[in-house]
Amino acid sequence: MVNVSLVMHSLDFDDQKQVLELSGELHQEWDDPALSFGTSGGLLISSVGLA
């Protein structure tokens, strides 16, 4: 299982409706049963900032 989500903080456009700037975070969550960390199982979460 892999879940990916995008959280946008701001999105700016110019007069021609083209994207000038995007800021936010990209989150990825996946479950790998081969990995086990105590009681949390193999659930791993990573996050990347976008600017």
Buried (B, 14 or more C-beta within 10 A) or exposed (E): EEEEEEEEEEEEEEEEEEEEEEEBEEBEBBEEEEEEEEEEEEBEEEEEEEE
